[in-house]
Amino acid sequence: MMLWPEVVGKPAATLTAGLEVKNGVLYARLRSAALKAELFQCRFEVVGKLNEAVGAKIIRDIRFLG
């Protein structure tokens, strides 16, 4: 997902090992437990920013994998 660095920032994007969308859920594999906890707290904000950037409601939730 090319918008990921733009939405979460380049430092967080470098700690992301993989992204996959299935049935409206974005699965983000992260290399940092601290980042996982931080993004979990603001996941609905991230969902909103991703959908806004795309121009459609494609993502309804995010699951962070570690």
C-alpha positions as CSV (number, residue, x, y, z in Angstrom):
1,M,0.0,0.0,0.0
2,M,1.8,3.1,-1.3
3,L,-0.1,5.4,1.0
4,W,1.1,3.8,4.2
5,P,4.3,6.0,4.6
6,E,2.3,9.1,3.9
7,V,-0.3,8.3,6.6
8,V,1.8,6.8,9.4
9,G,5.1,8.6,8.5
10,K,8.3,7.3,7.1
11,P,9.9,6.2,10.4
12,A,6.9,4.0,11.1
13,A,6.8,2.7,7.6
14,T,10.4,1.5,7.8
15,L,9.3,-0.7,10.7
16,T,6.5,-2.2,8.7
17,A,7.4,-5.7,7.3
18,G,4.3,-6.2,5.2
19,L,0.7,-5.0,4.4
20,E,-2.2,-7.0,3.1
21,V,-5.9,-6.1,2.7
22,K,-8.5,-8.9,3.0
23,N,-12.3,-8.3,3.2
24,G,-11.8,-4.6,4.2
25,V,-9.3,-5.4,7.0
26,L,-5.7,-4.1,6.6
27,Y,-3.2,-6.5,8.2
28,A,0.0,-4.7,9.0
29,R,3.0,-6.7,10.1
30,L,5.2,-4.5,12.3
31,R,8.8,-5.1,13.6
32,S,8.3,-3.0,16.8
33,A,6.0,-3.8,19.7
34,A,6.1,-0.1,20.8
35,L,4.9,1.0,17.3
36,K,2.2,-1.7,17.4
37,A,0.9,-0.3,20.7
38,E,1.0,3.3,19.5
39,L,-0.7,2.6,16.2
40,F,-3.4,0.4,17.9
41,Q,-4.4,3.4,20.0
42,C,-5.0,5.5,16.9
43,R,-6.1,2.8,14.4
44,F,-9.4,4.3,13.5
45,E,-7.7,7.6,12.7
46,V,-5.3,5.8,10.4
47,V,-8.3,4.0,8.8
48,G,-9.9,7.4,8.2
49,K,-6.8,8.9,6.7
50,L,-6.2,5.9,4.4
51,N,-9.8,5.9,3.1
52,E,-9.6,9.7,2.7
53,A,-6.4,9.4,0.6
54,V,-8.0,6.7,-1.6
55,G,-11.2,8.6,-1.9
56,A,-13.4,5.6,-0.9
57,K,-14.2,3.5,2.2
58,I,-12.1,0.5,1.4
59,I,-10.6,-0.2,4.8
60,R,-12.9,-0.7,7.8
61,D,-10.3,-2.0,10.4
62,I,-6.6,-2.6,10.9
63,R,-5.0,-5.6,12.6
64,F,-1.4,-5.2,13.7
65,L,0.7,-8.3,13.6
66,G,4.0,-8.7,15.3
